[in-house]
Amino acid sequence: MAGNTEPLSPRAKLAVTAGKAAAAVSRAAGRGSGSVIGGRVALKLDPDLLARLAGHLDVILVSATNGKTTTTRLIAEALRASGPVVSNALGANMPAGITSALAGGSDAKYGVIEVDEKYLAGVARDVTPKAIALLNLSRDQLDRAAETRMLAEHWREGLSGSKALIIANADDPLIVWAASSSANVVWVAAGQEWKDDAWSCPSCGGVMQRPGEDWFCGECGFRRPTPSWALSGDHVLDPHGSAWPIKLQLPGRANKANATTSAAVAAAFGVPPQVALERMFSVQAVAGRYDVVTFMERELRLLLAKNPAGWLETFSLIDPPPTPVIMSVNARGADGTDTSWLWDVDYTRLAGHPLFVLGDRKLDLAVRLEVAGLDFQVCESLDEAVQLAPPGRIEVIANYTAFQDLRRRVGN
């Protein structure tokens, strides 16, 4: 299935070399992995480099508001049963970061690429993917991300006419509407815990009817398609009705859903569900997410939650009260500077937990928790919060840049 295997042109080789050099300088200066600046330099020298680097690969793109980094990792592990994989495992998911990742994959068979929602259509045009996995769409980064229906429409238009196999979540109406413009879709019943962005029909604007797990629009007839793959408890149901056990080291129902989609993707490339799921068990953490670390002689589990849907899923997997919970919220460029989304999160689910609040926008979160009627303590640092926390493992939940700050503090 692989595409063009022609060697890179001298210009492309120069661009790759310059990009790697820029990345190395960035790392040496302590400014991160260097993948973004390396990709920018490379693309400046050869604007068509992304397409050239992907030419010999079977490319799988993964996009969503939540879960795309983890699902990308699970798909990559599954496909390694069939050949070498190159992937942007650290989550640099815009064209520059993707270019840097693919520059290291000259010997790979598969390219498993996480893509930021806003860039999906453009990246798909550049790399001609064999498959695209679409997981969910919900509100995120409110100051700069498009409204969810507009984003779904952008996907719908961008994927129209694509020859890629689309593996899409049948339980999210926005995903179904976006994917329905494609000729070749595999529907997966992966579930949808957060429904507050999907009460109006994306096709006509009518009110969505949602009896049980089903959904449909009573006005235009737009409705949930029949899935061929499904998450059922602790098993993946394949198109033949066989049930395959999911055994993950990653916690929570959301990761079982990610594994179900990943199994469907792997099957499209000839990797049987049993083999795919067994390989996924090796994944213990993803770019620091779910890691359990020791800090100040205490065990901390690091959890990332960037938006209302992500916080809802995280609440479902933390240990029950009286487990202490530390929450950290920033509002820097990578997070989105609008914190009004905090009011969409049902923090009453944390009742009974000792709560500790920190981060650049700790006072925004404190006001939200006070309105929710919860007891909490505002802290100036992770060290202070850990000192105040009662005994036992601590759950630490943070949004994107706050999560990176915490990882640096604990040496993760």
Secondary structure as GFF3:
##gff-version 3
##sequence-region A 1 412
A	DSSP	alpha_helix	10	28	.	.	.	ID=ss1
A	DSSP	alpha_helix	35	45	.	.	.	ID=ss2
A	DSSP	alpha_helix	49	54	.	.	.	ID=ss3
A	DSSP	beta_strand	58	63	.	.	.	ID=ss4
A	DSSP	alpha_helix	68	79	.	.	.	ID=ss5
A	DSSP	beta_strand	85	87	.	.	.	ID=ss6
A	DSSP	alpha_helix	95	102	.	.	.	ID=ss7
A	DSSP	beta_strand	110	114	.	.	.	ID=ss8
A	DSSP	three_ten_helix	117	119	.	.	.	ID=ss9
A	DSSP	alpha_helix	120	127	.	.	.	ID=ss10
A	DSSP	beta_strand	131	134	.	.	.	ID=ss11
A	DSSP	alpha_helix	148	159	.	.	.	ID=ss12
A	DSSP	beta_strand	165	169	.	.	.	ID=ss13
A	DSSP	alpha_helix	173	179	.	.	.	ID=ss14
A	DSSP	beta_strand	185	189	.	.	.	ID=ss15
A	DSSP	beta_strand	208	209	.	.	.	ID=ss16
A	DSSP	beta_strand	216	217	.	.	.	ID=ss17
A	DSSP	beta_strand	229	232	.	.	.	ID=ss18
A	DSSP	beta_strand	235	237	.	.	.	ID=ss19
A	DSSP	beta_strand	243	245	.	.	.	ID=ss20
A	DSSP	alpha_helix	253	268	.	.	.	ID=ss21
A	DSSP	alpha_helix	273	280	.	.	.	ID=ss22
A	DSSP	beta_strand	292	295	.	.	.	ID=ss23
A	DSSP	beta_strand	298	304	.	.	.	ID=ss24
A	DSSP	alpha_helix	308	315	.	.	.	ID=ss25
A	DSSP	beta_strand	325	328	.	.	.	ID=ss26
A	DSSP	three_ten_helix	340	344	.	.	.	ID=ss27
A	DSSP	three_ten_helix	347	350	.	.	.	ID=ss28
A	DSSP	beta_strand	355	358	.	.	.	ID=ss29
A	DSSP	alpha_helix	362	371	.	.	.	ID=ss30
A	DSSP	beta_strand	377	378	.	.	.	ID=ss31
A	DSSP	alpha_helix	382	388	.	.	.	ID=ss32
A	DSSP	beta_strand	394	398	.	.	.	ID=ss33
A	DSSP	alpha_helix	400	410	.	.	.	ID=ss34
###
